[in-house]
Amino acid sequence: MNRVIVFIKQVPDTAELKIDPTTNTMIREGVPSIINPFDMYAIEEGIRIKEKWGDTEVVVVTMGPPQAETALREALSLGCDRAILLSDKKFAASDTYATSYILSCAVKKIGDYDVLITGKQASDGDTAQVGPGIASWLNIPSITYIRKIDEIRAGYAKVERMRNDGFDIIEVTGKFLMTVLKELNEPRIPSFRGKMAAKKAEIPIWSAEYLEADDGKIGFLGSPTRVVRAFSPPPKKGGIKVEGEDEETVNGLYNFLSENKML
């Protein structure tokens, strides 16, 4: 049997996001949570690969508090076969380095696999580091910003990676990880049957001890980065409008830039 592992994250609804000014961390209490929007495309692609290959298991994994189970059940309702929750107080305050390490430990526990998939980044952090980090811990190739899959089978893929000035066509062999863009597909809507099956599914909770994770590489102690300060950017000020003939407009703009020491 082939196996695809999809990593998702439950994030606060960005419309309700608030920052604690003392700890510089997100205030999650009372804030509705959703599956990271970018991860919906990862879920969809995992299911499409299963439909294309046949005899394939799609395992969805997330790390978070117990309530992150709701995100996993949503993924199951869409068509994923199995879900695993990584939850332990020792995981608290993990940065992207520690998080990618923990997720790589889960991959090793799950066993053999063909493809790993993540969304391009999480909406609450926007670092786009966890996916490539997992690949680094597992010593496998990672291909980021995939917008199209030309061909994919166990042990081989030919994909298009988006760039600012176009795209690359990349071929990869063996096991690999890919981070996907919204241009890749259109996520499906769960069926009633899928919702009922997801509601009854048993979701195991894997702890740091079960993962055999190194305590020195997880949580606050295992995170080399620190958030010194978090703040909302100041509101944008209104612009200026310079009107008149060409020479008058240019002179007016020049004077404005000079007076504001912008030249």
C-alpha positions as MATLAB code, in Angstrom:
seq = 'MNRVIVFIKQVPDTAELKIDPTTNTMIREGVPSIINPFDMYAIEEGIRIKEKWGDTEVVVVTMGPPQAETALREALSLGCDRAILLSDKKFAASDTYATSYILSCAVKKIGDYDVLITGKQASDGDTAQVGPGIASWLNIPSITYIRKIDEIRAGYAKVERMRNDGFDIIEVTGKFLMTVLKELNEPRIPSFRGKMAAKKAEIPIWSAEYLEADDGKIGFLGSPTRVVRAFSPPPKKGGIKVEGEDEETVNGLYNFLSENKML';
ca = [
       0.000    0.000    0.000;
       1.161    3.534   -0.814;
       0.969    6.257    1.815;
       0.609   10.033    1.651;
       1.031   12.089    4.831;
      -0.592   15.513    4.988;
       0.316   18.026    7.705;
      -2.247   20.615    8.756;
      -2.503   23.259   11.439;
      -5.470   24.653   13.323;
      -5.138   28.442   13.404;
      -7.162   31.317   14.864;
      -9.531   33.020   12.456;
      -7.339   35.937   11.358;
     -10.282   38.317   11.509;
     -10.374   37.750   15.285;
      -6.627   37.559   15.905;
      -5.229   39.423   18.919;
      -1.756   39.629   20.470;
      -0.984   39.617   24.191;
       1.173   42.756   24.674;
       2.990   41.222   27.632;
       3.943   37.795   26.303;
       3.929   38.688   22.584;
       1.946   35.513   21.882;
      -1.436   35.055   20.237;
      -4.522   35.127   22.430;
      -6.373   31.957   21.467;
      -9.031   31.845   24.186;
     -12.416   32.819   22.860;
     -11.096   33.072   19.288;
     -12.703   30.725   16.728;
     -10.269   28.309   15.085;
     -10.180   26.935   11.552;
      -7.936   24.730    9.439;
      -5.146   26.872    8.060;
      -6.597   27.921    4.654;
      -3.445   26.944    2.747;
      -3.634   23.433    4.233;
      -7.013   22.806    2.601;
      -5.192   22.555   -0.741;
      -2.743   20.058    0.783;
      -5.631   17.908    1.998;
      -7.315   18.045   -1.406;
      -4.123   17.068   -3.229;
      -3.525   14.146   -0.884;
      -7.025   12.833   -1.602;
      -6.586   13.325   -5.365;
      -3.360   11.334   -5.284;
      -5.195    8.515   -3.476;
      -7.956    8.567   -6.078;
      -5.392    8.463   -8.870;
      -3.155    5.752   -7.428;
      -5.647    3.507   -5.672;
      -4.545    1.294   -2.755;
      -3.275    4.414   -0.999;
      -3.713    5.650    2.569;
      -3.881    9.366    3.343;
      -2.802   10.137    6.908;
      -3.452   13.632    8.256;
      -1.333   14.909   11.156;
      -1.471   18.022   13.291;
       0.307   19.276   16.391;
      -1.664   21.288   18.894;
      -3.895   21.313   21.984;
      -6.710   18.745   22.388;
      -9.219   20.987   20.569;
      -7.153   20.618   17.374;
      -8.959   17.298   17.028;
     -11.811   19.187   15.335;
      -9.503   20.135   12.459;
      -8.512   16.500   12.025;
     -12.151   15.385   11.928;
     -12.841   17.928    9.219;
      -9.948   16.499    7.189;
     -11.350   12.984    7.695;
     -14.759   14.135    6.502;
     -13.155   15.317    3.254;
     -11.647   11.905    2.510;
      -8.464   11.380    4.530;
      -8.237    7.847    5.936;
      -6.523    8.273    9.287;
      -5.739   11.154   11.654;
      -3.126   11.609   14.367;
      -2.957   14.388   16.965;
       0.417   15.319   18.447;
      -0.352   16.916   21.785;
       1.789   17.359   24.870;
       2.484   20.237   27.251;
       6.148   19.764   26.382;
       5.369   20.969   22.838;
       4.222   24.398   24.063;
       6.142   27.418   22.693;
       7.808   25.369   19.945;
       9.091   27.544   17.110;
       9.322   26.350   13.511;
      12.586   24.490   14.188;
      11.127   22.518   17.093;
       7.774   22.024   15.365;
       9.338   20.563   12.232;
      11.407   18.231   14.410;
       8.306   16.985   16.256;
       6.448   16.402   12.985;
       9.442   14.515   11.564;
       9.356   12.258   14.623;
       5.712   11.506   13.826;
       6.648   10.520   10.260;
       9.190    8.044   11.606;
       6.546    6.568   13.935;
       3.989    6.255   11.142;
       6.449    4.296    9.049;
       6.862    3.998    5.306;
       5.455    6.735    3.065;
       5.703    8.038   -0.483;
       4.883   11.740   -0.349;
       4.588   14.399    2.381;
       2.362   17.433    1.732;
       1.869   20.768    3.505;
       0.269   24.070    2.623;
       2.712   26.779    1.588;
       2.602   28.429    5.037;
       0.432   29.001    8.103;
      -1.727   32.114    8.203;
      -0.814   32.848   11.835;
       2.961   32.741   11.361;
       3.575   33.192    7.627;
       7.109   31.780    7.865;
       6.769   28.936    5.303;
       9.552   27.155    7.222;
       7.897   24.079    8.734;
       7.462   22.103    5.506;
      11.093   22.411    4.363;
      12.120   21.889    7.993;
      10.407   18.496    8.113;
      12.186   17.482    4.911;
      15.513   18.595    6.356;
      15.063   16.496    9.506;
      14.167   13.479    7.330;
      16.953   14.198    4.827;
      14.633   14.147    1.813;
      14.093   16.731   -0.987;
      11.470   19.439   -0.592;
       9.778   21.333   -3.411;
       8.007   24.518   -2.380;
       5.272   26.650   -3.980;
       3.906   23.947   -6.268;
       1.230   25.319   -8.575;
       0.766   22.306  -10.874;
       1.539   18.600  -10.875;
       2.259   17.298  -14.358;
       2.900   13.727  -13.270;
       3.101   11.929   -9.934;
       3.526    8.294   -9.020;
       5.199    6.422   -6.197;
       8.862    7.390   -6.321;
       8.582   10.057   -9.029;
       6.990   13.440   -9.698;
       7.188   16.205  -12.272;
       5.832   19.518  -10.980;
       5.765   23.240  -11.643;
       7.133   25.507   -8.907;
       6.019   29.125   -8.996;
       8.594   31.918   -9.081;
       8.208   35.687   -9.057;
       9.161   35.799  -12.727;
       7.579   32.578  -13.980;
       7.935   28.949  -12.934;
      10.395   26.056  -12.761;
       9.700   22.528  -13.996;
      11.183   20.122  -11.466;
      11.531   16.346  -11.510;
      12.163   14.425   -8.309;
      12.660   10.751   -7.530;
      12.223    8.855   -4.297;
      10.463   10.192   -1.219;
       9.914   13.940   -1.095;
       7.918   16.738    0.528;
       5.940   19.373   -1.330;
       4.295   22.597   -0.201;
       1.347   23.574   -2.359;
      -0.331   26.762   -3.557;
      -4.022   27.526   -4.004;
      -3.507   27.482   -7.773;
      -3.009   23.708   -7.586;
      -6.623   22.652   -6.995;
     -10.065   23.474   -5.637;
     -10.840   21.908   -2.216;
     -13.958   19.747   -2.124;
     -16.930   19.960    0.199;
     -17.394   17.124    2.713;
     -20.227   14.682    2.097;
     -22.812   13.748    4.716;
     -21.400   10.237    4.768;
     -17.915   11.643    5.261;
     -19.057   13.798    8.174;
     -20.706   10.848    9.906;
     -17.624    8.658    9.463;
     -15.339   11.423   10.762;
     -17.543   11.903   13.806;
     -17.095    8.252   14.807;
     -13.385    7.986   13.997;
     -10.895    7.309   16.777;
      -8.029    9.782   16.777;
      -4.939    8.736   18.757;
      -2.966   11.333   20.703;
       0.782   10.940   20.478;
       2.908   12.463   23.249;
       6.557   13.484   23.272;
       7.365   10.249   25.093;
       5.542    8.126   22.506;
       7.368    9.924   19.700;
      10.668    9.354   21.521;
      11.399   13.026   20.926;
      14.527   14.627   22.362;
      13.383   17.056   25.081;
      16.245   19.356   24.119;
      14.734   19.863   20.656;
      11.113   20.596   21.556;
       9.133   23.312   23.284;
      10.630   26.531   24.589;
      14.024   25.018   25.417;
      14.344   23.453   21.989;
      13.434   26.622   20.115;
      16.370   28.816   19.064;
      14.183   31.782   18.086;
      12.391   34.187   20.409;
       9.589   36.664   19.753;
      10.927   39.893   21.246;
       7.983   42.066   20.294;
       4.747   41.689   18.349;
       2.578   44.570   17.215;
       0.063   45.619   14.602;
       1.480   47.851   11.867;
       0.392   51.511   12.092;
      -2.517   52.483    9.853;
      -1.594   53.828    6.477;
      -1.797   57.572    6.117;
      -3.528   59.228    3.222;
      -1.399   60.018    0.205;
      -0.953   63.312   -1.566;
      -2.244   64.346   -4.943;
      -0.180   66.672   -7.105;
      -2.093   68.299   -9.935;
      -1.192   70.700  -12.720;
       0.935   70.792  -15.855;
       3.889   68.404  -16.213;
       6.534   70.849  -14.986;
       4.356   72.051  -12.115;
       3.568   68.467  -11.071;
       7.213   67.414  -11.109;
       8.292   70.461   -9.105;
       5.524   69.905   -6.578;
       6.483   66.257   -6.092;
      10.180   67.153   -5.828;
       9.470   69.769   -3.164;
       7.339   67.331   -1.159;
      10.043   64.638   -1.207;
      12.729   67.186   -0.281;
      10.763   68.626    2.609;
      10.111   65.126    4.021;
      13.745   64.092    3.549;
      12.768   61.286    1.191;
      15.384   62.027   -1.471;
];
